[in-house]
Amino acid sequence: MTTHFDVKRYVEEDGQEKVLSAKPEQSFMDLGPKVKVWNVKTDKGAWWVVEGEGVPMNLYPQGAYYFSADEAYSFHMGLMARVMMREEHDSEHVLRLVTLGQSRFIGIRRKLHVASEALAAAKEPEDFQAIGLACREVLIALGGEVVLDSEIPPGTQLPKLADFKNRARLAVDRLLPGSGNSELRAHARKISEAAWEFSATLTHSPNRTIHEAFICVSLVGAVLTLFEKLLEMGDIHFQDLSCPLCKSRQLEYIDRQVTEDKPSEIILHCNYCGWEDLIALGGEQHPDKVLEVEE
């Protein structure tokens, strides 16, 4: 949550002037995220500062340019919409999505980010082995997310949590059914198995290099992105869901982990009105959550 101190520091650093007062003027939620406009007075003039959920902070001069908080808000959101539209078609933005993924596996990607940061300081074989072990833990966590008891075919035993290879195989078979998906299904299995087996090799071998550790992290990141996209493809029913409050179909899953010692929460979030509901906790689907489906 943005505080008075945050706004004051932003204006003073950006405009090189002293803030005399700063107070929230008006809040808006008509476009989904909650956005607040602050009324800031300085020793050189007056500013509107706009900030909010998922919205970069920016300031706009009061007076001749922006007479009201509403005008500043409208201009800011229009500007942000144009920036986001340009980003969607920007090649670097697409590469960031491939590398960093989306919001579905935020908790798991945080673990992979820790492993990638360790690459910068890795020098000894033991360091590379630790990176391999961290990559295995990432894949084990992923296996717990992509396969649930309710998704196992009748008569099939659920693999143990540490058996990522078989969990990945079951998830791929479920998400890519039919003869039309046979080629992609085979490739998805191979890259999942390759990431798992190479992370094991890195973990147990004392003769690996920094380059191989980098390849291991890259392989695991590719598998995370693969399953994010497979789940997105498999959410056919999800496309027909609507928000129970505003009826919008701008829904998305958010993987949220508040603290390390608590399981992650899967939240269904409406990007239009901000409605949220808990769908799963720690990989277990909530039994009572049923959303309205448009006929």
N, C-alpha and C positions, 0 to 999 in steps of 0.2 A: 504494500500500500504506500502510495506517495505521500510524504509528509510536508509540512510547512518548510522544514529545513531543506528537503530535496529541491523544492521549487526555488527557494531563496538562493541556494548554491548554484543551481542551473542558470538563473538570470544573471547573477553576479559574475560567473565565469564566462558566460556568452557575451554579455553586453558591457562588461567592465564598468559597472555602476553599482551603487549601494542600494539594497532593497530596504525601504522604509516600512512597508507592510505587504502582506500576502494573505489572501483569504479565498476560500472556494466561493465562486460566484454562482455556478449553475452546473447540474449534472444531466447527462443525456444517456438514454439506453435504446433509442428508437432504431439503431442500426445493429443491435446485438450486444457488443461489448459496452461496459459502463465507462463513459468518458466524462472527465471533469474539466471545467474551465476555471482557472484561478484569475482573480483580479489583483494585479501586482503594481504597487507604486514604488518608484525609485527616486533617487535624487536628480535624475535626468528626464523623467517622464513616467508613462504608464504603459503596462503591457497586459495582454491576455496570454496566459500560459495554458496550453491544452495538453492533457495527458490522460492515459487510461489503460484498460486491459488490452495488451497486445498492440498498443498504439504508441509510437515514439513521441516523446515530449518535444514541443516546439513553442516558440513565442511569437506573438503578433502585436504590432503597435496599436494602441487605442487611438481614438480620435478620428482623424481624416480617413484612415484606411479601414479600420474595423470598429464600428460604432458600438457593437453589442457582443456579449458572450456567444449568442446564437450565431452571429456572422462569423466569428472566429472559429467556432466549432464546425460550421458547414464548410468553410474553406479548407480547414485542416483535414476533415474526413474525405473530401473530394480529392485533395492532394495525395493522401495516403492510398486511396483507391487506384489512382493513376500509377503511383509507384509500384503497387502490388501487381497491377496488370502488366507493366513492363517487365517485372521480375519473372512472371510466369513464362514469358517467352525468351528469357535471357539464358544463354547456354551455361553460364556460371551458376545460375540458380538451379538449373536441372542437375548439374554436377554436385551441388551441395546436397540436394535431395538424395542422390544416389549414395553419397558418402555418409551423410548424417541421418538420412531417413526422415520419417515423418513423426507424428506424435504417438503412434500406436505402442511402441516399445521403448518409451523414454527411460524407464527404470533400467531396462537391460542395456540400452545404449550407454547409459551412464557407466556401467561396469566396463564396457568396451573402451570408453573414453579413458578410464583409469589405466587400462592396459596400454593404450596408445601413448599416453603421457609417459609411461615407464620406458618407452622406446628411447626417449630423449636422453635418459640417464643410464641406459643399459650399456655395460662394457664387458662384463664377465659372462661365461657360459651359464652360471647360475641365474643371472639376470634374464637371459633368454628363456631358460626353463620356467621361470616364474611367469613370464609373459604367456608362454604356452599353457600353463595351468590356468591363468586368468581367462584365456580364450575358451578353454574347456568349460569353465564355470559359466561363461556367457551362453554357450550353446546349451548347457544343461537347463539354465533358466529359460531359454527360448523354448526348449522342448516341453517345459511345464506350461507354457502359454498356448502353444499351438495344438495341443491334444488334451481334450477333456474326456471324462468318463462317458458323458452323454454322446460323444462323437465316435466312440469305438463301435465298429460293426458287431452285431450279435455273434457270440461265440469266440470273439477275439479277446485275448488277455491284454490288459493295459501294460505296456512295458514299464519297467522301473524308471524313476525320474532320471537316473544317471545314464539311461540307455537312450542317448540322443539319436543315434543312428536309426533305431526302429521307430522312435517317436516321430522323427522327421519323415520316414517312409510312410507311416500311417497318415500323417497330415498332408503330404503331397498327394497320396492316393485319394484322399477325401476332397481336396481342393481342386484337383485336376482329373476328374473322372472321364471315362469314355475314350473311345479310340481316337477321336479328334485331338486329344491332348497327349497322346502317347509319347511324341517326341519331346515336348516340353517337360512332361512328367519324368522321362528318363534323365534329361539334363538336370532337373531340379534335384533328383535323387543323388546324382553324381557329385554335384557341387556341395551338397549337404554332407555327404560321406567324406569328400575330400577335406573339407574344413575340419571335421571331427578327427579324422585320422592324422592329418598333418599337425593339429594342435597336440595330439597325443605324442607324436614323434618328437616335436619340439620340447615337450615336457620331460621326456625320458632320455633324450640324447644329450650328452655333455659336449658334443662337437659341432654345435650349430652356430650360425653367425647372425649379426644384426639384420642382414638382408632377409634371412629366412624368418626371423621374428616379425619383420615388417610384412612379409607375404602372408604369414599366419593371421595377423590382425586384419589385413585386407580381405582375406577369404571369409573370415567370420563376419565382417561388416557386409560383404556381399550376400551372405546367407540371411542376415537380418533383413536386408532390403528385399531379398527374394520373397520371404514369408510375409512381409508387409504387403507386397503387391499381390501375392496369391490370396491372402485374406481379403484384400480389397476386391479382387475379382470374384471371390466366393460369396461376398455379401450381396447376393442377388435380392434376397428378401429385404435387406436393409434399404435398398433404393426405394421401396414402397412404404417405408415407415414415415410417419409424420409426428412432429412435436405435439404432445397432448395439450399444450397451452396455446401456441400461435398457429399450429397446423403447418409450419414450415417444414420442408424436407432437407434443410441445411443442417443435417446431423453428422456428428463425427464421434469416434471413440477416442478417449484420452486415457493413456496409461499413466496413472499418477501414483508416485511413491512419496509419502510425506516424510518418513524417516527410515533409516536403514533397517531398524529392528522391527518394522511393521511391514506386512505384505502389501504389494501394490494393489491399487484400486482401478478397475476399469469403469470409467464414467462415460455415459452417453450424454453428449453436450449439444445443445442447439445453438448454432452460431448466429441465429437471428434475434432470439429473445433472451438467451442466456440460461434457459432451463437446463437442469442437470439431474441425472438419476444414476444411482449405483447399480451397475450391471453385474460385476463380478469382483470378488475379493480374493487375492492370492491365487488366481487361476480357477476358483470355484464359482460357477455361474449362480447368480442369485435366483432362487426358485420361484420367486413371486413377481418377477418383473415381466410385464407384458405390455407392449406398446401398441398403439392404435395403427392399423394398416388401412391405407386408403383403398377403397373398392374401385 
